[in-house]
Structures are given as C-alpha cells and as structure tokens.
Amino acid sequence: MSPESKKLFNIIILGVSFMFIFTAFQTCGNIAQTVITNLNNTDFHGSGYTSMSVIYGVFSASNLLSPSVVAIVGPQLSMVVSGIFYSLYIAVFIQPTTWAFYTASVFIGIAAAVLWTAQGNCLTVNSDENTIGRNSGVFWALLQSSLFFGNLYIYFAWQGKTHISESDRRTVFIALTVISLVGTVLFFLIRKQEDTKAPGEEDSANEILGDSSSAQNKMTRAVSAFKKSIKLSFTKEILLLSVTTAYTGMKQAECIIIYLIFSTRTGGGIFGLLSKNNRFGRNPVVMLGIVVHFIAFYLIFFNMPNDAPIAPMEGTDDVAYMIPSKEVAIFCSFLLGLGDSCFNTQLLSILGFLYSEDSAPAFAIFKFVQSICAAVAYFYSNYFLLQWQLLIMVVVGFFGTITFFTVEWEAAAALAARGSDYSSI
C-alpha cells in the first residue's frame, strides 16, 4: 500500500470509528431524558440536563490539558481509552444508578477532550495541504452519518411507545454499548505514519507520535504541548477563528438542534470531494453555509411559536406567524445540516492547513472554545424567547463568517508567496 493510500485508509477508519461511537453516544443523548423520566419512580434521581452541564463543563476545562495527554500516550491509544469511557457512559443506562451516572458524566467530559484533540492530530498527520480539505470532508461525512443511523433505529424500535419498559431500555443500551465498543476497537486499525523528516528536523506532530518510553521525554512533550496551547490561544489566526468556532458551538446547543436529526451527513462528503477543484478556496463554502443558515432561521422564526424554547413539556398555546408545517420543518433540517457541514469541514480544513506542526494544541483550542460557547447557549436557551435566540445566532454567525474570510485570505496570500496553487487547499 502506497503512503498516500495508507493515509486515506487511516482517514476512513478514523471516520468509521467515530461513526460507530457517536451513533451510540448521540442516540444515548437523544433518548436519555426520556429514559430518565421513566425512572422517576425508582431510586434513580439523575437529570439529563444536569449531566449535560457536567459533561460540557469538564469538557471545556479538560481541553487545556488534553494536548499533554495526547503527547504522552499518543493519538491512537488516546482515542482507544476515550472510546472505552464513552462505552462505559452508555452502559450506565443498562442498570442506572445516580452516582454512576454523574461519575460517568465527569469521565466522559475528560474523554471527549482527549478524543477530539487526538482526532485533530490524526487527521492532520494523515493529510497535507493538498488533501486536508478532502480528508476533512470524508471524516465529517462519516461522522455525521451517526445522526441518521442512531435516530432511525430508535424511531423503529420505540415507535408509538409512551412508556419505556426495563426490558426495552436494557436491550437498546446493550446494543448501543456494543456499537460504541466496535468503534473503539476499530481505532487499532489506524496505521502509524513513518517519520519522513531529515535527521534533527523537528516536527511537533512526530513528537506526539514518538516512540520514546522515557518518562522524562514524555513529560517534556507534555509540558511543550501545554505551552504551545497557551501560546497559540493568543495568535491572531486563532482569535479570529474563535468567533467562527463560537458560532458552531452555540449552534450545537440551540433549541433548533431538534432539526439536526435529518440530513447533516450529506454536505460533508460533497464539500470535501469538491474542495480540490475549488480555485476560490474555502470562503465560498462558508458563505453558502451562512446563507442557508440564515434562510433556515427565517423559516424557523415563522414556523415555530416564539415561546417554543421555554414552553413546558405539555406544549404552548402561542401561535406561529404561519400554520406550523412539517414539510417546512424538514426543509429547515436539511438547511441546518447543510450549513453545519459547510462550517465544520472548512474549520477542520483550515486548522489542519495552518497548524500542521501544532495540530493537537490547535484542535484542543478549537474544541475548548466550541464547548464553552455550547455551554453558554445551553444555559440561555432555557430563558430566551426564540426571536432572541435566533438574533444571537445571526449576529455571531455574521461576524464569524467575516473573521473566517480574513484568516482564509491571509492563508491564501501565504500560500501564493510559497508558489503553491491556491486551488489545492
């Protein structure tokens, strides 16, 4: 197998592994509160919303140290161990207890930070400036397929049921645990890239993948990774991209996330495969993303009651500006999924391009900002009316697009100065 084929194989395995793990995890998250509601009369007293707050809080803090962890144990083992903790969190629901539920929430917050930092490093190590766009698209398309498969399974398994029996719960969560473990085991198939650097030439990506077992060397790499994270946090490019990243994080947590169970997998593959032939770079894809998001926000504003985000479980008596339409809701799901693919594939691509030698710290900062903003959005979504939530998304999305354009133009100028073809990114 040629080196290029080996790299593409690694990207596909990475995407498939994440598809399995997040098919299980995201399905677990989608049904967790329903399951917990059915456990109210038992000794279990956990809350799905509290669990999410714990996960995002720990996730945010752990991103500061995750590059050091990846530097010590390597990206492959980091993803394997993180996958095991994802599986344990899901397994808690087989026979739930309150203490195990919240303990698992803490550990999965740590695991998530390490997993996504290692993923960014693995993606970058197996890409170059000519393939980072394609590889980001392939990975994102495979990852987002998890939304479709998991929710489709639950739709058919629990269709029409208002009460989830103990037998139904155990069957589903045993299946989800096995699916998560399959994804974890697949990480072992990722093949390590050989060092092609000249003797004495430094490369932080290779440092992270190093074989040295010396405790002193490992500690040196850990401290170096932490210092790079702090240093990168204050660079111009990271600060500008943080606005775009903030938008994607807030978008994850908005009440309109209910639309994302449809069609988010489509755009990633399209934009990844077309990126090599796009002589204008990443900006047109991001522009398409913000336009389709704005159209979706406009339709949601007219199709949903204004107090929908804060209405009780019984529903709301408020009326929307139009007769609520299932078809419009489904169309909005497609637009939101398409826009998400635009933003996330291009963010992964530009981070891998700009920080090919500092990928772990760069992706850790990316997930840190994203998770912080998601936590903030989760908080205010319980209090703000729909119109204000959509207005916040429009404002942050607009400025996030402008800052992305700025970084992309500077990247294009740097690429041209090196004599490289801009269409290759």
Secondary structure, 3 states (H helix, E strand, C coil): CCHHHHHHHHHHHHHHHHHHHHHHHHHHHHHHHHHHHCCCCCCCCCCHHHHHHHHHHHHHHHCCCHHHHHHHHCHHHHHHHHHHHHHHHHHHHHCCCHHHHHHHHHHHHHHHHHHHHHHHHHHHHCCCCCCHHHHHHHHHHHHHHHHHHHHHHHHHHCCCCCCCCHHHHHHHHHHHHHHHHHHHHHHHHCCCCCCCCCCCCCCHHHHHCCCCCCHHHHHHHHHHHHHHHHHHHCCHHHHHHHHHHHHHHHHHHCHHHHHHHCCCHHHHHHHHHHHHHCCCCCHHHHHHHHHHHHHHHHHHHHHCCCCHHHCCCCCCCCCCCCCCCHHHHHHHHHHHHHHHHHHHHHHHHHHHHHCCCCHHHHHHHHHHHHHHHHHHHHHHCCCCCHHHHHHHHHHHHHHHHHHHHHHHHHHHHHHHHCCCCHHHC
